[in-house]
Amino acid sequence: MDAHENGRASTLLKDLSIHNIALIDQQSIAFFGGFSVLTGETGAGKSIIIEALNFVLGERASRELVKSGEEKASVEATFVLASGEPVFDVLSEQGIDCEDNELTLYREFSLSGKNVCRANGTLINTSVLKLIGDALVDIHGQHAHQSLLDEKRHINLLDHFAGKEALDVKTRVTEAYHRAVETRRLLHAAQFNEQERSRRIDLLTYQIKEIDAANLSIGEEEQLEEQRGLLQNAQAVMEGLEGANTALSGDEAENGGALASFSVALHMLDGIARLRADYQQLSEKLHQLYYDLEDASYTLRDYRADFSFEPDMLDEIESRLELISTLKRKYGANIEEILAYREKGVEELDLIDNAEERREQLAAEYAAAKVEYDALSMELSELRKLAAERMSARLLPELSDLGMPHAAFSAKFETLSGEIPSANGTDDVEFLLSTNRGEPVKSLSKVASGGELSRIMLSFKSVLADLDGIPTMVFDEIDSGISGQIGTAVAVKMRQIAKNHQVLCITHLPQIAAYANHQYLVYKEETGEHTRSNAVKLSPEQRAREIARIMGSGGTDAVALEHAQQLIDAAEAAMQRTF
């Protein structure tokens, strides 16, 4: 089936075009709705396709991603969007047009580190690209299930499951937390003892007086440095101005300068200007040049008259610059920063002068912020506890489907210590699990093997899939550590998720491959000195051969081929009964 199995309009990844990513020089893959698997030998390049998808969705890129010998790499992904998808809100906020309900994301990365990102042709940055990507695809990497062992992540998973009401309260808790922390910081800063207060007043008063005594003005340093440069080169400046003036205007010995020669030329040309239009135009142009040159000579004469050199003036400028340099070492990199430092000092003095009143005000603000924080944290905690009960009720059937019929699950709540302990509220949450009948629930790290962690994560994904609104889910080797009947259970679960989501999965298990709606073979080929990775969608006959290969046959053994086809037929029959 090319659509999801319930037949509704679907958002899905339609095409993925990869250029110069690792072993892939040029590859275009068409994807479809439902459950698709990528199979192939280890090292064939299956994970490279997932890396390319991650790349075009805005994840971090490194130079190692670019194919050897190439200068840049690019990936383009086209999505078909169903009406009402949350991603439309993101696109609208960014001013990205999507009138035909099709979205093309493009990203290019060069060895120089330059990124070029586009959404439907509109240039965007990687942060916006990731924002869009996060609304479209959820990628479960090879080691993502290990994140379940990190207890700090449990509270975020629970909040995600709890839904919008809890997340809204959590946002308010975070805002109240930051208000309380900032108010507490200001309150501590205002609580000087008398000796500290007196010492701080003396220091600030001295600093303000020192800056005021300098009588600084913005732009002064640059002007002084320019004057110093002129005075340090006074002889050259005077000779240059005098020589230029003489060259233009002549000297006292009545040696004519350039202006005099220019005047003669004008007089001669004016005498013939009436004889030809070209002469007239040239005469007018030279007259304009003469006026400009004459104006420049007046300006030069003024510069010469105004310039004077007194040795004491250079000493005064040097002293002034040294004073500014001393103040810069103490108070800022330039005069603007020095004056800003003074203003802060004045404000702090005012606060210290009114310290008692300010302390009382801050204490009242902190008390109010803490009351708000405590009330919101309590409300959030209640929502979390209710959500934990619902999560257990939803999770246990999923675990049972995946071969853990006697599993028990609970969330352990503890209250964090401290007045305002965390931006997430006052709860510390840890998931506890038992996989066998009669055993007490314990930390996941103490009860779950690698294969069990994969199944537990898949259970969480199944429970959360319909809550997060993300239409495409990608699993990179979710089958790690599992085999046999458990592999079949995982396959059934992924096919069930694919009723309402597009699911892509890299697998080495024939059971999972047999349950797919679509199968792609990823393979390597060598041409000369180069190795390339390719992917091709398999026909039904090719699927049987590939699944036979996964089962350990060379793909041509008649018995293995028959067994592979039986596996495919049994999977399809089971799904027909289920759906």
Secondary structure, DSSP 8 states (H G I E B T S, - for coil): --S-TT-----EEEEEEEEEETTEEEEEEE--SSEEEEE-STTSSHHHHHHHHHHHTT----GGGB-TT-SEEEEEEEEE--TT-THHHHHHHTT---TTSEEEEEEEEETT--EEEEETTEEE-HHHHHHHHHHHEEEE-TTGGGGGG-GGGHHHHHHHHH-HHHHHHHHHHHHHHHHHHHHHHHHHHH---HHHHHHHHHHHHHHHHHHHHHT--TTHHHHHHHHHHHHHTHHHHHHHHHHHHHHHH--TT----HHHHHHHHHHHHHTTGGG-HHHHHHHHHHHHHHHHHHHHHHHHHHHHHH----HHHHHHHHHHHHHHHHHHHHH-SSHHHHHHHHHHHHHHHHHHHTHHHHHHHHHHHHHHHHHHHHHHHHHHHHHHHHHHHHHHHHHHHHHHHTT-TT-EEEEEEEE--SSS--TT-SEEEEEEEE-STT---EEHHHH--HHHHHHHHHHHHHHHHHHH---EEEEESTTTT--HHHHHHHHHHHHHHTTTSEEEEE---HHHHHT-SEEEEEEEEEETTEEEEEEEE--HHHHHHHHHHHTTS-S--HHHHHHHHHHHHHHHHHHHHH-
